[in-house]
Amino acid sequence: VGAIGGLVAISFSGLMEVYQISVPMAVLMGLLIGVGCGFLNGYITVKSGISAFIITLATLYIFKGINLGVTEAEPFYNIPETVKNFGNAKVGNTPIPFLIVIPIVITFLMWIFMNRTETGRHMLAYGNSIQSAELLGISSSKVVISAHVISGLLAAIAGMLVVCRLQLGTPNIGDSWLLPSFAAPVIGGAILAGGKVDVIATALGVLIVAIISQALVIFKIDPFFVQIFLGFMILLAVFVNRYREYKQEVSRKIFNIE
Protein backbone atom coordinates (compact mmCIF):
# COMPACT_ATOMS: atom_id res chain seq x y z
CA VAL A 1 0.00 0.00 0.00
CA GLY A 2 2.86 2.37 0.74
CA ALA A 3 4.53 1.86 -2.65
CA ILE A 4 1.23 2.32 -4.50
CA GLY A 5 0.33 5.37 -2.42
CA GLY A 6 3.75 6.89 -3.07
CA LEU A 7 3.59 6.21 -6.82
CA VAL A 8 0.13 7.78 -7.04
CA ALA A 9 1.24 10.76 -4.94
CA ILE A 10 4.13 11.67 -7.23
CA SER A 11 2.05 10.91 -10.35
CA PHE A 12 -0.75 13.16 -9.08
CA SER A 13 1.60 16.05 -8.27
CA GLY A 14 3.83 15.49 -11.31
CA LEU A 15 0.92 15.53 -13.77
CA MET A 16 -0.22 18.88 -12.42
CA GLU A 17 3.26 20.44 -12.32
CA VAL A 18 4.89 19.09 -15.47
CA TYR A 19 1.92 18.61 -17.80
CA GLN A 20 -0.39 21.29 -16.35
CA ILE A 21 -3.25 18.79 -16.11
CA SER A 22 -6.35 20.01 -14.27
CA VAL A 23 -6.89 18.89 -10.68
CA PRO A 24 -9.98 16.71 -11.38
CA MET A 25 -8.20 14.95 -14.26
CA ALA A 26 -5.07 14.43 -12.11
CA VAL A 27 -7.25 12.93 -9.36
CA LEU A 28 -8.89 10.60 -11.89
CA MET A 29 -5.49 9.55 -13.26
CA GLY A 30 -4.25 8.93 -9.72
CA LEU A 31 -7.22 6.71 -8.96
CA LEU A 32 -6.71 4.78 -12.20
CA ILE A 33 -3.03 4.24 -11.39
CA GLY A 34 -3.93 2.92 -7.93
CA VAL A 35 -6.60 0.59 -9.32
CA GLY A 36 -4.22 -0.56 -12.08
CA CYS A 37 -1.45 -1.36 -9.59
CA GLY A 38 -3.90 -3.23 -7.37
CA PHE A 39 -5.28 -5.17 -10.34
CA LEU A 40 -1.74 -6.10 -11.41
CA ASN A 41 -0.99 -7.47 -7.92
CA GLY A 42 -4.21 -9.47 -7.84
CA TYR A 43 -3.93 -10.76 -11.40
CA ILE A 44 -0.35 -11.98 -10.97
CA THR A 45 -1.29 -13.62 -7.65
CA VAL A 46 -4.23 -15.47 -9.22
CA LYS A 47 -2.42 -16.58 -12.38
CA SER A 48 0.85 -17.58 -10.72
CA GLY A 49 -0.57 -19.20 -7.60
CA ILE A 50 2.27 -17.61 -5.63
CA SER A 51 1.57 -16.09 -2.22
CA ALA A 52 0.23 -12.54 -2.42
CA PHE A 53 2.83 -11.56 0.18
CA ILE A 54 5.66 -12.47 -2.21
CA ILE A 55 3.99 -10.83 -5.20
CA THR A 56 3.32 -7.55 -3.40
CA LEU A 57 6.83 -7.58 -1.94
CA ALA A 58 8.22 -7.77 -5.48
CA THR A 59 5.90 -5.09 -6.89
CA LEU A 60 6.75 -2.87 -3.92
CA TYR A 61 10.26 -2.50 -5.34
CA ILE A 62 8.93 -2.11 -8.89
CA PHE A 63 6.53 0.70 -7.93
CA LYS A 64 9.17 2.35 -5.75
CA GLY A 65 11.68 2.13 -8.59
CA ILE A 66 9.23 3.79 -10.97
CA ASN A 67 8.61 6.44 -8.31
CA LEU A 68 12.31 7.28 -8.02
CA GLY A 69 12.80 7.09 -11.77
CA VAL A 70 10.03 9.60 -12.43
CA THR A 71 11.07 12.03 -9.71
CA GLU A 72 14.84 11.45 -9.83
CA ALA A 73 14.50 11.67 -6.01
CA GLU A 74 13.36 15.30 -6.31
CA PRO A 75 10.00 16.53 -4.94
CA PHE A 76 7.32 18.27 -7.01
CA TYR A 77 6.76 21.66 -5.42
CA ASN A 78 4.43 23.51 -7.80
CA ILE A 79 1.13 22.24 -6.48
CA PRO A 80 -1.99 24.20 -7.59
CA GLU A 81 -3.48 26.59 -5.06
CA THR A 82 -6.81 24.74 -5.08
CA VAL A 83 -5.06 21.59 -3.84
CA LYS A 84 -3.17 23.56 -1.17
CA ASN A 85 -6.36 25.28 -0.02
CA PHE A 86 -8.13 21.94 0.20
CA GLY A 87 -5.28 20.56 2.29
CA ASN A 88 -5.45 23.52 4.68
CA ALA A 89 -9.25 23.73 4.91
CA LYS A 90 -10.91 23.33 8.30
CA VAL A 91 -14.33 21.99 9.26
CA GLY A 92 -16.27 25.18 9.95
CA ASN A 93 -14.61 27.30 12.62
CA THR A 94 -12.98 24.29 14.29
CA PRO A 95 -9.28 23.33 14.14
CA ILE A 96 -10.28 19.96 12.64
CA PRO A 97 -8.84 19.57 9.11
CA PHE A 98 -11.39 18.98 6.38
CA LEU A 99 -9.23 16.13 5.06
CA ILE A 100 -10.51 13.95 7.92
CA VAL A 101 -13.97 13.94 6.31
CA ILE A 102 -12.80 11.78 3.40
CA PRO A 103 -11.41 8.92 5.57
CA ILE A 104 -14.60 8.99 7.66
CA VAL A 105 -16.77 8.68 4.54
CA ILE A 106 -14.56 5.90 3.17
CA THR A 107 -14.72 4.04 6.48
CA PHE A 108 -18.52 4.16 6.35
CA LEU A 109 -18.56 2.98 2.72
CA MET A 110 -16.15 0.14 3.53
CA TRP A 111 -18.37 -0.92 6.44
CA ILE A 112 -21.33 -1.11 4.05
CA PHE A 113 -19.21 -3.00 1.51
CA MET A 114 -17.92 -5.61 3.96
CA ASN A 115 -21.22 -6.13 5.80
CA ARG A 116 -23.98 -5.44 3.29
CA THR A 117 -22.70 -6.47 -0.14
CA GLU A 118 -22.28 -9.86 -1.75
CA THR A 119 -18.64 -9.30 -2.73
CA GLY A 120 -17.73 -8.21 0.80
CA ARG A 121 -19.33 -11.27 2.34
CA HIS A 122 -17.61 -13.47 -0.24
CA MET A 123 -14.26 -11.98 0.79
CA LEU A 124 -14.88 -12.90 4.42
CA ALA A 125 -16.04 -16.39 3.46
CA TYR A 126 -12.97 -16.88 1.28
CA GLY A 127 -10.68 -15.68 4.07
CA ASN A 128 -12.33 -18.02 6.54
CA SER A 129 -12.01 -21.11 4.35
CA ILE A 130 -10.88 -21.14 0.73
CA GLN A 131 -12.09 -24.71 0.15
CA SER A 132 -15.54 -24.08 1.63
CA ALA A 133 -15.92 -20.82 -0.32
CA GLU A 134 -15.08 -22.55 -3.61
CA LEU A 135 -17.53 -25.35 -2.85
CA LEU A 136 -20.19 -22.66 -2.38
CA GLY A 137 -19.43 -21.36 -5.87
CA ILE A 138 -17.46 -18.28 -4.82
CA SER A 139 -14.88 -17.29 -7.44
CA SER A 140 -11.47 -17.18 -5.79
CA SER A 141 -10.05 -15.18 -8.71
CA LYS A 142 -12.74 -12.50 -8.37
CA VAL A 143 -12.24 -12.26 -4.60
CA VAL A 144 -8.44 -11.96 -4.75
CA ILE A 145 -8.40 -9.45 -7.60
CA SER A 146 -11.22 -7.39 -6.04
CA ALA A 147 -9.39 -7.23 -2.71
CA HIS A 148 -6.18 -5.99 -4.36
CA VAL A 149 -8.05 -3.47 -6.51
CA ILE A 150 -9.77 -2.01 -3.44
CA SER A 151 -6.43 -1.90 -1.64
CA GLY A 152 -4.86 -0.04 -4.57
CA LEU A 153 -7.79 2.39 -4.75
CA LEU A 154 -7.59 3.23 -1.03
CA ALA A 155 -3.80 3.60 -1.21
CA ALA A 156 -4.23 6.00 -4.15
CA ILE A 157 -6.70 8.15 -2.21
CA ALA A 158 -4.36 8.20 0.79
CA GLY A 159 -1.38 9.20 -1.36
CA MET A 160 -3.24 12.14 -2.88
CA LEU A 161 -4.52 13.27 0.53
CA VAL A 162 -0.92 13.34 1.79
CA VAL A 163 0.05 15.56 -1.15
CA CYS A 164 -2.82 17.92 -0.24
CA ARG A 165 -1.65 18.01 3.36
CA LEU A 166 2.08 18.42 2.66
CA GLN A 167 1.43 20.70 -0.35
CA LEU A 168 4.13 18.92 -2.34
CA GLY A 169 4.80 15.52 -3.82
CA THR A 170 7.85 13.82 -2.34
CA PRO A 171 9.20 10.41 -3.45
CA ASN A 172 9.24 9.14 0.15
CA ILE A 173 5.46 9.35 0.63
CA GLY A 174 4.26 5.91 1.71
CA ASP A 175 7.65 4.64 2.88
CA SER A 176 6.47 4.41 6.50
CA TRP A 177 3.06 2.85 5.79
CA LEU A 178 4.08 -0.80 5.78
CA LEU A 179 4.17 -1.55 9.51
CA PRO A 180 1.11 0.54 10.48
CA SER A 181 -0.87 -1.16 7.70
CA PHE A 182 -0.28 -4.45 9.55
CA ALA A 183 -0.67 -3.07 13.06
CA ALA A 184 -3.94 -1.15 12.65
CA PRO A 185 -6.18 -4.02 11.45
CA VAL A 186 -4.63 -6.47 13.92
CA ILE A 187 -5.23 -4.04 16.80
CA GLY A 188 -8.75 -3.65 15.41
CA GLY A 189 -9.36 -7.38 15.82
CA ALA A 190 -8.79 -8.61 12.27
CA ILE A 191 -7.54 -12.18 11.94
CA LEU A 192 -4.41 -12.28 9.75
CA ALA A 193 -5.40 -15.70 8.44
CA GLY A 194 -8.63 -14.14 7.14
CA GLY A 195 -12.34 -14.48 7.72
CA LYS A 196 -12.84 -11.78 10.34
CA VAL A 197 -12.55 -8.01 10.10
CA ASP A 198 -14.24 -5.08 11.81
CA VAL A 199 -13.99 -1.92 9.70
CA ILE A 200 -14.86 0.46 12.54
CA ALA A 201 -12.41 -1.23 14.92
CA THR A 202 -9.73 -1.09 12.21
CA ALA A 203 -10.31 2.67 11.88
CA LEU A 204 -9.89 2.97 15.65
CA GLY A 205 -6.70 0.90 15.33
CA VAL A 206 -5.42 3.45 12.82
CA LEU A 207 -6.16 6.25 15.32
CA ILE A 208 -4.37 4.39 18.12
CA VAL A 209 -1.24 3.84 16.02
CA ALA A 210 -1.27 7.48 14.84
CA ILE A 211 -1.84 8.91 18.31
CA ILE A 212 0.93 6.81 19.88
CA SER A 213 3.35 7.71 17.07
CA GLN A 214 2.56 11.43 17.34
CA ALA A 215 2.71 11.35 21.15
CA LEU A 216 6.21 9.88 21.03
CA VAL A 217 7.27 12.62 18.61
CA ILE A 218 5.67 15.37 20.75
CA PHE A 219 7.58 14.12 23.80
CA LYS A 220 10.76 14.31 21.68
CA ILE A 221 11.45 10.61 21.83
CA ASP A 222 14.28 9.64 19.47
CA PRO A 223 12.86 8.33 16.14
CA PHE A 224 14.99 5.23 16.64
CA PHE A 225 13.02 4.34 19.78
CA VAL A 226 9.73 5.20 18.04
CA GLN A 227 10.47 2.51 15.46
CA ILE A 228 11.38 0.03 18.21
CA PHE A 229 8.15 0.80 20.07
CA LEU A 230 6.04 0.34 16.93
CA GLY A 231 7.82 -2.95 16.26
CA PHE A 232 7.03 -4.24 19.75
CA MET A 233 3.43 -3.03 19.43
CA ILE A 234 3.00 -4.95 16.18
CA LEU A 235 4.62 -8.04 17.72
CA LEU A 236 2.21 -7.86 20.65
CA ALA A 237 -0.72 -7.42 18.27
CA VAL A 238 0.38 -10.49 16.28
CA PHE A 239 0.58 -12.57 19.47
CA VAL A 240 -2.94 -11.43 20.41
CA ASN A 241 -4.03 -12.28 16.87
CA ARG A 242 -2.57 -15.77 17.15
CA TYR A 243 -4.34 -16.25 20.50
CA ARG A 244 -7.65 -15.35 18.86
CA GLU A 245 -6.97 -17.88 16.09
CA TYR A 246 -6.14 -20.52 18.70
CA LYS A 247 -9.39 -19.86 20.56
CA GLN A 248 -11.34 -20.19 17.31
CA GLU A 249 -9.61 -23.49 16.51
CA VAL A 250 -10.42 -24.83 19.98
CA SER A 251 -14.06 -23.79 19.73
CA ARG A 252 -14.35 -25.47 16.32
CA LYS A 253 -12.89 -28.72 17.69
CA ILE A 254 -15.32 -28.67 20.62
CA PHE A 255 -18.21 -28.02 18.22
CA ASN A 256 -17.13 -30.91 15.94
CA ILE A 257 -16.82 -33.32 18.87
CA GLU A 258 -20.30 -32.42 20.10
N, C-alpha and C positions, 0 to 999 in steps of 0.2 A: 504493500500500500504506500509506503514511503517513496519508493522509486517511481511509481506511477504518479503520485501526487506531485513529486518534484518535477517530473517531465512535463506534466500538464501546466504547472506553475510557470516554468520558463517558456513554454510554448505560448501560453496565454499572454504573458508580458511581452515576449519577443514579437509576436504577431502584431501587437498594437504599436510597439516602438519602431520596428524595422519596416513593416509593410503597411503601417498606418491603417490597419483593419479596425472597423468600428467595434465598440465594446460588446454589443450583443452577438456579433459574428464571432468575435474572439472567444466569448463564453461558449457558444455552440461548438466551435472547433475544439475547445478544451474538453468539453463533455464527450465529443466523439473520440478524441484521443484516449481518454480514460476508458470508455467502453471498448474501444478497439484493443487496448492493452489487456483488459480483463478477458475479452473474448479469446485473444491469442493464448493467454495462460490456460483458460478452460479447455480450448480446442486441443492444444498440445497434450494436456493431461489426459483427456478422453481418448485421443487417438494413439498415444504412446503407451498408456497403462502405467506410466511411471508416477510415483507419488507426487501430489501437487506441491508438497514442500520442496522437493528437488527442482521441479519445473520453475516455481516462483523464485527460488534462490538463484537459478541461472538467469532468468529474465530480469531479476533485480540488477545484475551487473550490466545487462544489455541496455536497459532503460537508463541506468545511471551513466553509462558510457555515451549514449546518445545525448543525454543532458549536458555532459561536459563538452562533447564535441560541438554542440550547437552554441553554447555560451562561451566556450574557450575559457571556462572558469571565471568569467566576468559577469557581474549582475546587469540586469536591464533596469535602468533608472527612470527612463522617460515614460512613466505611467500616466495615462490621462487623468485629468482632474476629477472627472465623474467617478472613476474607480477610487481615487484617494478620498473623495468626499464620502463615498459609501463606506469605506473602511473606517472613517472617523465619526460616522453618524451615531447619535445616541437615541435611545428609546425615550421620546418625549423630553422632559426636563431632567431625566435621571442620568446618573453616570454609567448606566448599563449600555454597552455597545450594541448597536443594531445588528451586528453580525451574529449575535447569539440567537436571533430569531430563526435564522435558516437551520442551524442544527436542531433546534426544538421542533420545527416543522418536519424535518427529515426523520427525527426520532419517532414522531407520531405516525408518519407514513410507513416507516419500517415496522412499527408495532402492528398496524393494520395488515401489512403485507405478510408478516410471519404468523399472525393469528387468525386472519380472516380471509386469506386467499388460498386457492388450491396449490399454487406453486410453493408458497411458503410452508404449507403443511407437508407437502411432498419433500421439501428440503429437510425438515425435522425427521420425517419418517426414514429418509435415506440415511441421515446421520445416525439414527438409532440402530438401524439394521439394514445394510445394503441388500442382503439376500431376501429379507422379508419384503422390502420395498419393491424389488424387481419382481417378486412373485405376485405382488399386488398390481403389477402393470405400470409401475412408475419408471419413467425413462431416466436411467442414471446419467446419460449424456446430457439431457436437458437440465437436470438438476445441477450437475457440476459446472456446466457452462454458464447457466443463469447465476449461480453463486459468484463466479469470478467476474461476470459482467457487472453485477451489482457492486461488488467490491471495487472494481475499477471506476465505476461511476461516482461512488462516494469519495474515493481518493481524489478524483478530479475536482469535485466540488470543494473538498478540503484544501487542495493545493491553491485553487483560485481565491479562496477566502483568506488564506495566508498572505497572498500577494496584495489583496485589498488592505489587510491590516498593516503589513510592513511597508506598503507603498513602493515596493520594488520587487523584482523577480531575481532571487539569488539561486545559484545552482545547488546550494546545500539544503534547500527546503525539502523536508521529508526524511532527512538523514536520521533524525532522532525518533522516528515514528515506530520503528520495528518493535522494540520492547514494550512500549505502552499499548500497542495494538494487541499484544498477547495478554498483558496484565489486566487491562480494563474489562474484557469479557469474562475472564476467569474470576476476577473479584466480583463481577456481577452475577456469578453463579452458572455461567456456561460450562458445559462439559466438553473438554477438548476432543474427546473421542466422537462427539456429535450427538444429536438427538435432543438436546435441551438448551434453550437459550431464552433469556428474559431481556427484551430490548430496553425496557425502562431501567432495569437493574444494571445493564451494561452502560447506559448513559450515566448512571450514578457512579459506576466504576471509573468512567472517564474523568468525572469531576474529582473523585478521590485522588486519582493519580496526578491530575493537574494541580490540585490544591497542595498536595504534599510536595510536589516538585517546586512549585512557586514558593512555598513556605521555607523550604531549605535555602532557596536563593535569597529570599528576603532576609533571613537570618545570617546571610553571608557565609553559608557553609561551602567549603571548597567543592567545585564541580566534580572533582574526583570522588569525593565521598557521596555526592548526590547519585552518581552512577552506581556506586556500591550499594547504596540503600535501595535504589530501584531494583537492582539485581536480586537482593535478598527478598524484597517484597514480591517479586514475580516468583521466586523459588517457593516462598511460603504459599502463594496462591496456587501454584501447581500441586503442592502437597495436599492442600485442602481439596483441590479438584480431584486428585487421585483417591482421597478418602470418600468423596461423594460417589465416585465410580464403584469403589469397593462396596459401599453400602447398597448401591443399586444391584450389584451382582449377588450379594447375599440375599436381598429381598426376592430376587428372581428365583434363586435356588430354593428358598423356603416355599415360594408359591408353586414351583414345579413339583416339589415333594408332596405338598398337600393335594 
